[in-house]
């Protein structure tokens, strides 16, 4: 039999309504009983408890009055605290009288009044003592300022007198226009005693001021008495020294200042030390009164707290009556709530949660997954109601959609694969063409740079060949003339002696001719080597690894780069120097690649030098230096110029492709990148050291032993030669 979702929901709602009505009836009768006790509590118990709490709070405020009186730092603040304490005591008395009139706690309230009167006595004692102490503090503040002013006047007077007397003792002059006094007169015992007494007065007066200043900061009466004796001794000392001064040194104002200094320290009515002693004595009296007042305040607070506890107990009894009336209703409500909660939980868990919500959530989750394209999610089908029908329909839809999606996905993947394959093939072909074009353009650029240099380098050996050829023709003509002159029957012949002389002349000319031909051969070989280097440099195929004199290669490409710059710019000139390690020996490299590296570095150096020359004054001296060093298992080749240098932000990027420090249109930015690639294939590296407006040094590092790839290539070439 099919039992749908609707009847099940109606039955659950009916059970919930019945439980709610039962709980409402229990609550109604319970609240009526509680209301009776709450009215009694609010009209009688709570007002008494509130008054007792206010009395306790006010008692605590009154107790702190002694501390506030002692901590007041001015008469005005002391007066304000006194008025506040008076108001607080009046408020506390009013609260106690109100409690006494409204409740049956007369004994406790009378005890509170007794302890409050005792505390008030100590508060009045502290109030009077603190008032006098604050007056003393103000007086001492004025004396402190007067002491400082008096000390400044005394120091000015004594400093002037001591300086004048010291000047007289040394120079014999009391005034600059006077004539110096004799040494015996200015060094007499009287003048020296006058100087000593001035110093004593100054020292003892300063000591007295320091003692008074120390007395102002002391907080212990026991330390003030010895200090008072020291002050009295200092006063006696400067008085005696002042009395011993000559009459001309006595000054009325200065004497009044010394006397005032004495009064400020020793006067019983306004002296610093007596006033400070009285202030400390009163502070001790206040501390003693505070201690006794604390005992009275503890008794006052204890009685107030006892009163609060008794009133609280009365309120608690009234509250307990109300609570006991509420407990029955609470128990019943709790039982009904537990029953309602358990019933609601069972209905929600068994029917709504397991039977309905869980299945609906499963269907919703499956539909959301399908909406975002996930058709593989399973749809659970179970039960015999409306949700089951929805699940079956969704499962049928999922299967059809999954089949369609798979067909579409296959077609789409096939189309995307074909398009991506075509794109990758086209991109690979473009990259290969671009790479070949960049390499070819770089080689053409370097060939263009070398053209003028090669022309200059070939021109020199050709000039030598032409010159030696001309000389050789002249020597042959001389041999023909000597042979003709040595024919028999010619006049001047002297038999065997003449023939020997002719042979000797011919041999000398032949020796010169042989030397000329050797020079012609040497310069021809030099021109052939330059042409062969150009051919190797221009080849598009990879070069061969072979042992090469890298020092000579560096020197050759330095000269080629220099003459190429000269051909491009006739004003270009530079002082070139070399420091090549004679122990370098041959290295196994690809000569055309390493030559391209050296050409690139030297050309960059020459261009940088020319750029700086155009921007500098006439005193700029262009310098280009190449050097080599054999260090352990590696060799280093340096190209150093004193050009404008490389900016710091560009040094880390100059070896990247298309990065250049030259102006737009003057460089591709590929030279150093290709240089780095060449050195990497050789197992070497390159580094740069530069300082702006000072120098740039490029260092090429090559291993003495070729990398494994080079050894393998060389072995393959040897095997191929063997087979042929």
JOHU-V910519 format. One record per residue. N is the residue number from 1. RES is the residue in three letters. SS is DSSP state (a for helix, b for strand, c for the rest). PSI is psi in whole degrees, -180 to 180 (NA if undefined). Layout:
n=(N N)
res=(RES RES)
ss=(SS SS)
psi=(PSI PSI)
This chain:
n=(1 2 3 4 5 6 7 8 9 10 11 12 13 14 15 16 17 18 19 20 21 22 23 24 25 26 27 28 29 30 31 32 33 34 35 36 37 38 39 40 41 42 43 44 45 46 47 48 49 50 51 52 53 54 55 56 57 58 59 60 61 62 63 64 65 66 67 68 69 70 71 72 73 74 75 76 77 78 79 80 81 82 83 84 85 86 87 88 89 90 91 92 93 94 95 96 97 98 99 100 101 102 103 104 105 106 107 108 109 110 111 112 113 114 115 116 117 118 119 120 121 122 123 124 125 126 127 128 129 130 131 132 133 134 135 136 137 138 139 140 141 142 143 144 145 146 147 148 149 150 151 152 153 154 155 156 157 158 159 160 161 162 163 164 165 166 167 168 169 170 171 172 173 174 175 176 177 178 179 180 181 182 183 184 185 186 187 188 189 190 191 192 193 194 195 196 197 198 199 200 201 202 203 204 205 206 207 208 209 210 211 212 213 214 215 216 217 218 219 220 221 222 223 224 225 226 227 228 229 230 231 232 233 234 235 236 237 238 239 240 241 242 243 244 245 246 247 248 249 250 251 252 253 254 255 256 257 258 259 260 261 262 263 264 265 266 267 268 269 270 271 272 273 274 275 276 277 278 279 280 281 282 283 284 285 286 287 288 289 290 291 292 293 294 295 296 297 298 299 300 301 302 303 304 305 306 307 308 309 310 311 312 313 314 315 316 317 318 319 320 321 322 323 324 325 326 327 328 329 330 331 332 333 334 335 336 337 338 339 340 341 342 343 344 345 346 347 348 349 350 351 352 353 354 355 356 357 358 359 360 361 362 363 364 365 366 367 368 369 370 371 372 373 374 375 376 377 378 379 380 381 382 383 384 385 386 387 388 389 390 391 392 393 394 395 396 397 398 399 400 401 402 403 404 405 406 407 408 409 410 411 412 413 414 415 416 417 418 419 420 421 422 423 424 425 426 427 428 429 430 431 432 433 434 435 436 437 438 439 440 441 442 443 444 445 446 447 448 449 450 451 452 453 454 455 456 457 458 459 460 461 462 463 464 465 466 467 468 469 470 471 472 473 474 475 476 477 478 479 480 481 482 483 484 485 486 487 488 489 490 491 492 493 494 495 496 497 498 499 500 501 502 503 504 505 506 507 508 509 510 511 512 513 514 515 516 517 518 519 520 521 522 523 524 525 526 527 528 529 530 531 532 533 534 535 536 537 538 539 540 541 542 543 544 545 546 547 548 549 550 551 552 553 554 555 556 557 558 559 560 561 562 563 564 565 566 567 568 569 570 571 572 573 574 575 576 577 578 579 580 581 582 583 584 585 586 587 588 589 590 591 592 593 594 595 596 597 598 599 600 601 602 603 604 605 606 607 608 609 610 611 612 613 614 615 616 617 618 619 620 621 622 623 624 625 626 627 628 629 630 631 632 633 634 635 636 637 638 639 640 641 642 643 644 645 646 647 648 649 650 651 652 653 654 655 656 657 658 659 660 661 662 663 664 665 666 667 668 669 670 671 672 673 674 675 676 677 678 679 680 681 682 683 684 685 686 687 688 689 690 691 692 693 694 695 696 697 698 699 700 701 702 703 704 705 706 707 708 709 710 711 712 713 714 715 716 717 718 719 720 721 722 723 724)
res=(UNK UNK UNK UNK UNK UNK UNK UNK UNK UNK UNK UNK UNK UNK UNK UNK UNK UNK UNK UNK UNK UNK UNK UNK UNK UNK UNK UNK UNK UNK UNK UNK UNK UNK UNK UNK UNK UNK UNK UNK UNK UNK UNK UNK UNK UNK UNK UNK UNK UNK UNK UNK UNK UNK UNK UNK UNK UNK UNK UNK UNK UNK UNK UNK UNK UNK UNK UNK UNK UNK UNK UNK UNK UNK UNK UNK UNK UNK UNK UNK UNK UNK UNK UNK UNK UNK UNK UNK UNK UNK UNK UNK UNK UNK UNK UNK UNK UNK UNK UNK UNK UNK UNK UNK UNK UNK UNK UNK UNK UNK UNK UNK UNK UNK UNK UNK UNK UNK UNK UNK UNK UNK UNK UNK UNK UNK UNK UNK UNK UNK UNK UNK UNK UNK UNK UNK UNK UNK UNK UNK UNK UNK UNK UNK UNK UNK UNK UNK UNK UNK UNK UNK UNK UNK UNK UNK UNK UNK UNK UNK UNK UNK UNK UNK UNK UNK UNK UNK UNK UNK UNK UNK UNK UNK UNK UNK UNK UNK UNK UNK UNK UNK UNK UNK UNK UNK UNK UNK UNK UNK UNK UNK UNK UNK UNK UNK UNK UNK UNK UNK UNK UNK UNK UNK UNK UNK UNK UNK UNK UNK UNK UNK UNK UNK UNK UNK UNK UNK UNK UNK UNK UNK UNK UNK UNK UNK UNK UNK UNK UNK UNK UNK UNK UNK UNK UNK UNK UNK UNK UNK UNK UNK UNK UNK UNK UNK UNK UNK UNK UNK UNK UNK UNK UNK UNK UNK UNK UNK UNK UNK UNK UNK UNK UNK UNK UNK UNK UNK UNK UNK UNK UNK UNK UNK UNK UNK UNK UNK UNK UNK UNK UNK UNK UNK UNK UNK UNK UNK UNK UNK UNK UNK UNK UNK UNK UNK UNK UNK UNK UNK UNK UNK UNK UNK UNK UNK UNK UNK UNK UNK UNK UNK UNK UNK UNK UNK UNK UNK UNK UNK UNK UNK UNK UNK UNK UNK UNK UNK UNK UNK UNK UNK UNK UNK UNK UNK UNK UNK UNK UNK UNK UNK UNK UNK UNK UNK UNK UNK UNK UNK UNK UNK UNK UNK UNK UNK UNK UNK UNK UNK UNK UNK UNK UNK UNK UNK UNK UNK UNK UNK UNK UNK UNK UNK UNK UNK UNK UNK UNK UNK UNK UNK UNK UNK UNK UNK UNK UNK UNK UNK UNK UNK UNK UNK UNK UNK UNK UNK UNK UNK UNK UNK UNK UNK UNK UNK UNK UNK UNK UNK UNK UNK UNK UNK UNK UNK UNK UNK UNK UNK UNK UNK UNK UNK UNK UNK UNK UNK UNK UNK UNK UNK UNK UNK UNK UNK UNK UNK UNK UNK UNK UNK UNK UNK UNK UNK UNK UNK UNK UNK UNK UNK UNK UNK UNK UNK UNK UNK UNK UNK UNK UNK UNK UNK UNK UNK UNK UNK UNK UNK UNK UNK UNK UNK UNK UNK UNK UNK UNK UNK UNK UNK UNK UNK UNK UNK UNK UNK UNK UNK UNK UNK UNK UNK UNK UNK UNK UNK UNK UNK UNK UNK UNK UNK UNK UNK UNK UNK UNK UNK UNK UNK UNK UNK UNK UNK UNK UNK UNK UNK UNK UNK UNK UNK UNK UNK UNK UNK UNK UNK UNK UNK UNK UNK UNK UNK UNK UNK UNK UNK UNK UNK UNK UNK UNK UNK UNK UNK UNK UNK UNK UNK UNK UNK UNK UNK UNK UNK UNK UNK UNK UNK UNK UNK UNK UNK UNK UNK UNK UNK UNK UNK UNK UNK UNK UNK UNK UNK UNK UNK UNK UNK UNK UNK UNK UNK UNK UNK UNK UNK UNK UNK UNK UNK UNK UNK UNK UNK UNK UNK UNK UNK UNK UNK UNK UNK UNK UNK UNK UNK UNK UNK UNK UNK UNK UNK UNK UNK UNK UNK UNK UNK UNK UNK UNK UNK UNK UNK UNK UNK UNK UNK UNK UNK UNK UNK UNK UNK UNK UNK UNK UNK UNK UNK UNK UNK UNK UNK UNK UNK UNK UNK UNK UNK UNK UNK UNK UNK UNK UNK UNK UNK UNK UNK UNK UNK UNK UNK UNK UNK UNK UNK UNK UNK UNK UNK UNK UNK UNK UNK UNK UNK UNK UNK UNK UNK UNK UNK UNK UNK UNK UNK UNK UNK UNK UNK UNK UNK UNK UNK UNK UNK UNK UNK UNK UNK UNK UNK UNK UNK UNK UNK UNK UNK UNK UNK UNK UNK UNK UNK UNK UNK UNK UNK)
ss=(c c c c a a a a a a a a a a a a a a a a a a a a a a a a a a a a a a a a a a a a a a a a a a a a a a a a a a a a a a a a a a a c a a a a a a a c c c a a a a a a a a a a a a a a a a a a a a a a a a a a a a c c c a a a a a a a a a a a a a a a a a a a a a a a a a a a a a a a a a a a a a a a a a a a a a a a a a a a a a a a a a a a a a a a a a a c c c c c c c c c c c a a a a c c a a a a a a a a a a a a a a a a a a a a a a a a a a a a a c c c a a a a a a a a a a a a a a a a a a a a a a a c c c a a a c c a a a a a a a a a a a a a a a c c c c c a a a a a a a a a a a a a a a a a a a a a a a a a a a a a a a a a a a a a a a a a a a a a a a a a a a a a a a a a a a a a a a a a a a a a a a a a a a a a a a a a a a a a a a a a a a a a a a a a a a a c c c c c c c c c c c c c c a a a a a a a a a a a a a a a a a a a a a a a a a a a a a a a a a a a a a a a a a a a a a a a a a a a a a a a a a a a a a a a a a a a a a a a a a a a a a a a a a a a a a a a a a a a a a a a a a a a a c c c c c c c c c c a a a a a a a a a a a a a a a a a a a a a a a a a a a a a a a a a a a a a a a a a a a c c c c c c b b b b c a a a a a a a a a a a a a a a a a a a c c c c c c b b b b b c c c c c c c b b b b a a a a a a a a a a a a a a a a a a a a a a a a a c c c c c c c b b b b b b b b b c c b b b b b b b b c c c c c c a a a a c c c c c c c c c c c c c c c c c c c a a a a a a a a a a a c c c b b b b b b b c c c b b b b b b b b b c c c c a a a a a a a a a a a a a a a a c)
psi=(134 124 104 -179 -36 -55 -37 -42 -40 -42 -43 -42 -37 -43 -39 -39 -41 -42 -36 -41 -39 -43 -35 -40 -44 -42 -37 -51 -33 -40 -31 -42 -39 -35 -37 -48 -29 -34 -42 -39 -41 -30 -21 -54 -46 -42 -42 -43 -39 -42 -40 -40 -41 -39 -41 -42 -42 -34 -42 -36 -42 -38 -36 -3 -38 -45 -38 -35 -44 -37 -6 135 13 154 -36 -44 -37 -41 -40 -40 -39 -45 -40 -40 -38 -43 -40 -40 -40 -41 -40 -41 -41 -41 -41 -43 -37 -42 -41 -34 -24 -11 180 37 50 -38 -47 -39 -35 -39 -38 -39 -38 -50 -31 -38 -42 -43 -35 -35 -47 -35 -39 -39 -46 -36 -47 -45 -42 -34 -47 -39 -37 -36 -42 -40 -39 -41 -43 -34 -42 -41 -33 -44 -41 -38 -42 -43 -43 -41 -39 -41 -43 -43 -40 -45 -48 -37 -43 -45 -42 -41 -42 -44 -39 -40 -38 -42 -34 -47 -19 19 131 -31 148 -37 -17 163 142 137 153 157 -38 -35 -46 -16 20 165 -37 -44 -39 -40 -38 -43 -42 -42 -38 -43 -41 -45 -45 -47 -47 -35 -43 -40 -42 -43 -42 -39 -41 -39 -37 -37 -35 -24 -7 146 16 121 -32 -28 -18 -33 -50 -36 -35 -40 -40 -38 -44 -40 -41 -39 -45 -40 -49 -23 -45 -43 -38 -38 -29 -7 151 161 -33 -22 -11 134 134 -48 -39 -41 -38 -37 -41 -39 -39 -36 -39 -44 -40 -25 -34 -10 131 -25 -35 22 152 -46 -46 -42 -39 -37 -43 -40 -42 -37 -43 -36 -37 -40 -41 -38 -40 -44 -36 -40 -46 -38 -30 -38 -44 -38 -33 -41 -41 -47 -36 -45 -41 -44 -35 -41 -43 -40 -42 -43 -37 -37 -40 -41 -36 -40 -42 -38 -36 -38 -43 -38 -40 -34 -31 -23 -41 -47 -36 -42 -45 -43 -39 -43 -45 -40 -41 -45 -43 -42 -45 -43 -45 -39 -44 -44 -46 -39 -48 -43 -61 -48 -60 -42 -28 -60 -43 -41 -39 -39 -40 -42 -41 -41 -43 -42 -38 -41 -41 -35 -31 5 -1 97 4 -7 132 149 116 131 120 158 -174 61 -166 -37 -36 -42 -41 -41 -41 -44 -40 -37 -41 -45 -41 -41 -44 -44 -36 -40 -43 -40 -40 -41 -45 -38 -39 -46 -43 -42 -38 -43 -44 -39 -43 -43 -43 -38 -44 -42 -42 -41 -43 -43 -42 -42 -41 -41 -43 -45 -42 -40 -45 -38 -40 -44 -43 -44 -38 -40 -42 -38 -44 -36 -39 -38 -34 -16 -53 -40 -42 -42 -42 -42 -35 -31 -40 -54 -33 -38 -43 -44 -45 -46 -49 -31 -44 -44 -38 -39 -41 -39 -38 -39 -40 -39 -41 -41 -40 -38 -42 -41 -25 7 146 144 -6 146 148 -2 145 36 -140 -38 -39 -42 -39 -40 -38 -43 -39 -41 -41 -42 -40 -42 -38 -38 -44 -39 -40 -40 -41 -42 -35 -42 -40 -44 -41 -46 -29 -43 -36 -45 -39 -39 -39 -43 -41 -40 -40 -40 -44 -39 -30 -6 142 -17 156 142 168 148 127 160 130 141 95 -31 -47 -37 -43 -43 -42 -47 -24 -44 -42 -45 -40 -49 -31 -42 -39 -38 -35 -35 106 -20 -10 136 150 146 112 140 158 145 78 134 117 -18 11 -50 173 149 148 106 178 105 -43 -33 -46 -36 -39 -37 -50 -41 -43 -46 -44 -39 -44 -41 -43 -42 -39 -41 -43 -38 -43 -35 -39 -25 -9 173 -179 -18 4 130 99 135 134 124 132 146 162 150 141 115 101 -117 17 166 141 136 123 140 112 131 157 43 -159 -8 175 130 146 -37 -13 -12 -33 -12 -5 -19 2 151 143 20 124 151 -1 170 163 130 -10 -5 149 -20 14 -13 -55 -28 -47 -35 -44 -41 -43 -47 -33 -41 -28 1 17 -163 175 142 160 140 123 154 129 136 23 -63 166 134 117 128 120 129 123 140 149 -30 135 155 164 -35 -39 -40 -43 -43 -40 -41 -41 -40 -40 -41 -40 -41 -38 -43 -37 NA)
